[in-house]
């Protein structure tokens, strides 16, 4: 029944509006602390382009972290039902959205617009805009980075900036692949920004892998730091290894 409702445009609109009510009310009730926000404040003050990266399970409060210049942000979303709801949600904040996913390995003949979405993101970044991706989305493994953000940073010349958050009290959806985090009302929260990661346009395969591993390691360190700082449940990365890097692997990153 729920799946049928969410397949309808009006059902997706209702779901997006309910998500908006929850996100807006809960984020305003939390006592937030921000760490290492000097660089991103400079980004906002000087209208600099960056590529923000947050794990898929932490997307709900990403807009609390990126709390200025929503109109300069474009996020990458999949062509899924989840992406449909996310696109309607993002519209309330005037955040741009590019839709596209990598091909399913079991259905290689089915195009999901991955390369077109990738090119649109790179063009936006190259023209001075900012972007956001979840480097472990849309299918995981949890908290394991792919090459999409690394390719975008290389091809656009824009630095990657990891960011995460946590709250003392939150509900963790343990049955979800990403262990999605739902913050509670009136609790303590923390947002932590990482230092920028630059990828040279001439980066070799070995340098690309080093940058991917740096992003994954740094984002996991920040996420653990955030969970430990507020005393909440600590979410660990999936023990699975990230799949290999095919031609479309670099555009698998999405946001809802």
Phi, psi and omega in degrees: 000311181297318180297321179294318179298318183284351175277348180267141178305319181292326177292320177294323179295318179295315180299318179295321180292320177296320176297319178299315180300316180295309184298314183294317182288320184286320183293329179283341180271347185273142175273101188268140168243139178243130178245143174057041182266007184296316183295315182291331175295322175297321177302314180293317183295325185253007180055045179274151177273140172218165174243103181282140180233126177224144179296150184303323182286356183240020187287337188301322181258016180297326180286340172288323177291310178270084190256017177219155173055048178303327185290347178269355185264135170234130180250153179261125182231148181283163176270053181242175176299321177299318178294325177298315179293319180298322180294323178289324177295314182297332181300328180296333181260002183060031174274129178289154181223137173245128185256130177171150179222161173287160179293145172286128183301332180275350177225064186297341182279346184270114179277136179241016175074021185298311183292322178296318178295320179298313180297322179296321178294315180297319178298317179298315179295318182295334180269009175101003177276174176245157182225169178217135177219159172252107188292354175251004183263169359267000187238359179086191006295157183300129173059034174236119188280140170266193184263358186302308181296325180294316177298316180299317180295320179295313187282338182257340185078011182264136181287149172274137176233109178286148178210149179209174178208166172201161175228153180300313178249127179202156173261129179253124179278088187293338180278346177280145184300329184264001184050058185303138184255128178245106182292149177271165177286151170053052178231182178266137179227160179220141174240129180234125175263143176263168176288151181295146177245121181257139178237121183291148178296337181260018184301133176281172178301320179294321179290326176296317178295321178296321178292320178299314180294323178297316178300311181299312182296313183295318180292324176291322177296317178296319181294318176295318178301318180295314180298318181290326184296324182262353179077018180271185179296136180266126179262126181263153175295155174296143179283347181291154178270141178297135178303163182295175187253090174278188184298328182255001183300331183286358179242025180278348183287133180220170164231152179293000000 
